[in-house]
Amino acid sequence: MPFAVKFISHLLVGLAGGWVVIITVSGAIRSFILPRNESVRLNAFVFGGVRALFDFAARHTSTFAHRDRILAHYAPVALVALPIGWLALVGAGFTAIFWALGVESITKSYELSGSSLLTLGTTPVQGLALNIFSYSEATLGLLLLTLLISYLPTIYQAFSRREVVVAQIELRAGMPPVASGLLKWLGHDGNFANDDAQWLAWEHWLVEIDESHTSLPVLAFFRSPQAGRSWVTAAGLVLDTANLLFSALDVPRSRQVELTFTAGCLAVNRVQRFFDKKAETQPTELRTPEEVAAANPGREAFAKVWQELREGGLPVRPDEEAAWQHYQALRMRYAPSIEFLSQLLLAPAMGSLH
């Protein structure tokens, strides 16, 4: 092979290897350090591949509890698979770099890359350039693993804060938790003007979901410890409760309730847009037709709730049809996002009126 051709081929392979390393490290930094809702292609590829396996297993089960038990392992497994993907790409990139620097074969380059990346020291290194890149690869290998390990406490702290509120909402909304039950709990004393502290706490929770579930999107896939709970259905309960308060009850509107409702709509819409538009995630429908129907209340369900609220002594509006139209109009601000996230995350159908 002529020297010029050999030089150009080694140069191009080395540059390609360097580009792979830079893209991989950049993706890792954008995943866990950059405080923005960035979508990293490598992460989406890893998560999508792992999710396909779990969806296949969940599709062949007959009950929600079995599907929930299978998918509960998805987020932890995908999170562990992510640094494996990073390390594999960094190893491949440095394999190309070592070959470009004159290591005699791809096999030897791979051995040197693996030894450096995993800090094994089993392959001898000769020459200043090879030593520099070998130490650089060892440093990057440690850095990538440290990034994930250091951010695991952050992920689990956010998960814990989220689930405490989910459990509190379930306690207040009855068994099974429904929006009408949460509304009756709020109005147990006949006064809806003294609940601002509770609505403020829910506003803080929804704002944190908006921030954490787009900057650390894997957090959305961590399922609640109890199979019947989900942050999606809990958010739906809060939004449906505020909607019923606005639509079905003849009481003054609190500015805090309006703020919480707006924060909730923004949160679920932004999380939905992140997965739908930025991450280009296409949800697989694993719910049964009955579970899908339960998540989408109709006119008959609203009539039952309106009657239940009236019999409970709450000040309902006199015109039921007008209340239904108002409820439907407000629900369009959040229902499509709740439906998308429920399908994507296989959320239990408890955020409705039923």
C-alpha positions in Angstrom: 0.0 0.0 0.0 1.5 3.4 -1.0 2.5 5.5 2.0 0.1 8.4 1.1 -2.9 6.0 0.9 -1.9 4.3 4.2 -1.4 7.6 5.9 -4.8 9.0 4.8 -6.6 5.8 5.7 -5.1 5.7 9.2 -5.8 9.4 9.6 -9.5 9.0 8.6 -10.0 6.0 10.9 -8.3 7.8 13.8 -10.5 10.9 13.3 -13.6 8.7 13.1 -12.6 7.0 16.4 -12.0 10.4 18.0 -15.4 11.6 16.8 -17.1 8.5 18.4 -15.4 9.2 21.7 -16.3 12.9 21.7 -20.0 12.2 20.8 -20.2 9.5 23.5 -18.7 11.7 26.3 -20.8 14.6 25.2 -23.9 12.5 25.4 -23.0 11.4 28.9 -22.4 14.9 30.0 -25.7 16.1 28.5 -27.5 13.2 30.2 -26.5 13.8 33.8 -24.7 17.2 34.1 -26.4 19.6 31.8 -29.5 20.9 33.6 -31.6 21.0 30.4 -34.2 18.7 28.8 -31.8 17.3 26.2 -32.6 14.2 24.2 -29.5 12.1 23.6 -29.7 9.7 20.6 -27.5 7.1 22.2 -29.6 7.0 25.3 -32.8 6.7 23.3 -31.3 3.8 21.3 -30.3 2.0 24.5 -33.6 2.6 26.3 -35.6 1.8 23.2 -33.8 -1.5 22.7 -34.3 -2.5 26.4 -37.9 -1.4 26.4 -38.7 -3.5 23.3 -37.6 -6.6 25.3 -39.7 -5.7 28.3 -42.7 -4.8 26.2 -42.5 -8.2 24.5 -42.5 -9.9 27.9 -45.3 -7.8 29.3 -47.5 -8.3 26.3 -47.7 -12.0 27.0 -49.1 -11.6 30.5 -52.8 -11.6 31.4 -53.1 -9.2 34.3 -52.0 -5.6 35.1 -50.2 -6.8 38.2 -48.0 -9.1 36.1 -47.3 -6.4 33.5 -46.5 -4.0 36.3 -44.1 -6.5 37.9 -42.2 -6.9 34.7 -42.0 -3.3 33.8 -40.9 -2.3 37.3 -37.4 -3.7 36.3 -37.2 -1.8 33.0 -35.8 1.6 34.3 -33.1 0.1 36.6 -32.0 -2.4 33.8 -31.9 0.4 31.2 -30.0 2.6 33.5 -27.3 -0.1 34.1 -27.2 -0.8 30.3 -26.5 2.9 29.5 -22.9 3.0 30.8 -22.3 -0.3 29.2 -23.2 1.3 25.9 -21.0 4.3 26.6 -18.0 2.1 27.5 -18.5 0.0 24.4 -18.5 3.0 22.1 -15.5 4.6 23.8 -13.7 1.3 23.5 -14.5 1.1 19.8 -13.4 4.7 19.3 -10.0 4.2 21.0 -9.5 0.9 19.1 -9.6 3.0 15.9 -7.3 5.6 17.4 -4.7 3.0 18.5 -4.8 1.4 15.1 -4.3 4.8 13.5 -1.3 5.4 15.8 0.5 2.3 14.5 -0.6 -0.6 16.6 -0.1 -3.6 14.3 -3.6 -5.0 14.1 -7.2 -4.3 15.0 -7.1 -7.2 17.4 -4.1 -5.8 19.3 -5.7 -2.3 19.2 -8.9 -3.8 20.8 -6.9 -5.5 23.5 -5.0 -2.3 24.3 -8.3 -0.3 24.3 -10.0 -2.8 26.6 -7.0 -2.9 29.0 -6.9 0.9 29.2 -10.6 1.4 29.4 -11.1 -1.1 32.3 -7.8 -0.1 33.9 -6.6 -3.7 33.8 -3.0 -3.0 32.7 -2.7 -6.3 31.0 -1.4 -5.0 27.7 1.9 -3.3 27.5 2.1 0.2 25.9 5.1 1.6 24.1 5.5 5.1 22.9 4.5 8.5 24.2 1.5 8.9 22.0 0.0 5.5 22.8 0.6 6.1 26.5 -1.2 9.5 26.4 -4.2 8.0 24.7 -4.2 5.0 27.0 -4.2 7.1 30.1 -6.9 9.3 28.5 -9.1 6.3 27.9 -8.7 5.0 31.4 -9.7 8.5 32.7 -12.8 8.6 30.6 -13.8 5.1 31.6 -13.7 6.1 35.3 -15.4 9.4 34.5 -18.4 7.7 32.7 -18.9 5.3 35.6 -18.6 8.0 38.2 -21.2 10.1 36.4 -23.8 7.4 36.7 -22.9 6.5 40.3 -22.9 10.1 41.5 -26.3 10.8 40.0 -28.0 7.7 41.3 -28.7 9.4 44.7 -30.2 12.4 42.9 -32.5 10.1 40.9 -33.7 8.2 43.9 -34.1 11.3 46.1 -36.4 12.8 43.4 -38.2 9.4 43.1 -38.8 9.3 46.8 -40.2 12.9 47.0 -42.5 12.1 44.1 -43.8 8.9 45.6 -44.5 10.4 49.0 -47.0 12.8 47.4 -48.5 10.0 45.2 -49.2 8.0 48.4 -50.7 11.1 50.1 -53.0 11.7 47.2 -54.2 8.1 47.2 -54.9 8.3 51.0 -57.1 11.5 50.5 -58.9 10.3 47.3 -60.4 7.1 48.8 -60.2 3.5 47.8 -60.0 3.2 44.9 -58.7 6.8 44.5 -61.0 8.9 42.4 -61.3 12.7 41.7 -64.7 13.0 43.3 -63.3 11.4 46.5 -60.5 13.9 46.6 -62.9 16.7 46.0 -65.2 15.5 48.9 -62.1 15.3 51.2 -61.2 18.9 50.4 -64.8 20.0 51.0 -65.4 17.9 54.1 -66.2 21.1 56.1 -68.2 22.7 53.3 -65.5 25.3 52.8 -63.3 25.2 49.7 -61.6 28.5 50.5 -59.3 27.1 53.2 -57.4 24.5 51.1 -54.8 26.8 49.6 -51.9 25.2 51.5 -52.8 21.8 50.1 -53.1 23.1 46.6 -49.8 24.9 47.0 -48.1 21.6 48.0 -49.5 20.0 44.9 -48.3 22.9 42.8 -44.7 22.4 44.1 -45.0 18.7 43.3 -46.2 19.3 39.8 -43.5 21.9 39.1 -40.8 19.4 40.3 -42.2 16.7 38.0 -42.0 19.2 35.1 -38.3 19.9 35.9 -37.1 16.4 37.0 -38.9 14.2 34.4 -37.5 16.2 31.5 -34.0 16.7 32.7 -33.7 13.1 34.0 -36.3 11.4 31.7 -35.5 7.9 33.0 -37.1 8.9 36.3 -40.5 8.9 34.5 -40.2 5.1 34.0 -39.4 4.3 37.6 -42.7 2.7 38.8 -44.3 3.2 42.2 -43.7 0.6 44.9 -47.4 -0.3 44.8 -48.8 -1.7 41.6 -51.9 0.5 41.8 -50.1 3.8 42.0 -48.5 6.0 39.4 -47.4 9.6 39.3 -49.3 9.9 36.0 -52.7 8.9 37.6 -51.9 11.0 40.7 -51.4 14.0 38.5 -54.6 13.2 36.6 -56.4 13.0 39.9 -55.2 16.5 41.0 -56.1 18.0 37.6 -59.5 16.2 37.5 -60.3 17.4 41.0 -59.5 21.0 40.1 -61.5 20.6 36.9 -64.6 19.4 38.9 -64.1 22.2 41.3 -64.3 24.7 38.5 -67.0 22.9 36.4 -69.3 21.1 38.7 -69.3 23.2 41.9 -70.9 26.6 42.4 -68.1 28.0 44.6 -65.6 30.9 44.2 -62.4 30.1 42.3 -59.2 30.3 44.4 -56.2 31.8 42.7 -54.1 29.0 44.2 -56.2 26.3 42.7 -56.0 28.0 39.3 -52.2 28.2 39.7 -52.0 24.5 40.6 -54.2 23.6 37.6 -52.0 25.6 35.2 -48.8 24.1 36.7 -50.3 20.6 36.3 -51.3 21.2 32.7 -47.9 22.6 31.8 -46.1 19.7 33.6 -47.9 16.8 31.9 -47.8 18.6 28.5 -44.1 19.3 28.7 -43.2 15.8 29.8 -45.4 14.4 27.0 -43.9 16.7 24.4 -40.4 15.7 25.5 -41.0 12.0 24.9 -43.2 12.5 21.9 -41.2 15.2 20.0 -37.7 15.3 21.4 -37.1 11.7 22.2 -39.4 10.5 19.5 -40.7 7.8 21.7 -43.7 5.8 20.3 -45.7 4.1 23.1 -46.8 0.6 22.9 -50.4 -0.1 24.0 -50.2 -2.8 26.7 -53.5 -1.9 28.4 -56.6 -3.9 27.9 -59.7 -2.2 26.2 -61.3 -2.1 29.6 -58.3 -0.3 31.1 -58.3 2.2 28.2 -62.1 2.9 28.7 -61.7 3.4 32.4 -59.1 6.1 31.8 -61.5 8.2 29.6 -64.7 9.1 31.5 -67.8 9.9 29.4 -71.0 11.7 29.8 -72.6 9.0 31.9 -69.7 8.9 34.3 -69.9 12.6 34.8 -73.6 12.4 35.5 -73.0 9.9 38.2 -70.3 12.0 39.8 -72.4 15.2 39.6 -75.3 13.3 41.3 -72.9 11.9 43.9 -71.6 15.4 44.7 -75.1 16.8 45.0 -76.2 14.0 47.4 -73.0 14.6 49.4 -74.3 18.1 50.2 -71.7 19.9 48.0 -72.9 23.1 46.2 -73.2 21.8 42.6 -74.1 24.0 39.7 -77.8 23.8 38.7 -77.2 23.1 35.0 -75.6 19.7 34.7 -75.2 19.9 30.9 -73.4 23.2 31.1 -71.1 21.8 33.8 -70.3 18.8 31.5 -69.4 21.1 28.6 -67.2 23.2 30.9 -65.5 20.1 32.3 -64.8 18.7 28.7 -63.4 22.1 27.6 -61.0 22.2 30.5 -60.1 18.5 30.2 -58.8 19.0 26.7 -55.9 21.0 28.3 -54.4 18.0 29.9 -56.3 14.8 28.9 -54.3 14.1 25.7 -51.0 14.3 27.6 -52.3 12.1 30.4 -53.5 9.5 27.9 -50.1 9.5 26.1 -48.2 9.1 29.3 -50.6 6.5 30.6 -50.0 4.4 27.4 -46.2 5.0 27.5 -45.8 4.2 31.2 -48.7 1.7 31.6 -50.3 3.7 34.3 -53.2 2.2 36.2 -56.6 3.8 35.2 -57.4 5.6 38.4 -57.0 9.2 37.4 -60.6 9.4 36.0 -64.0 10.1 37.4 -64.9 6.5 37.8 
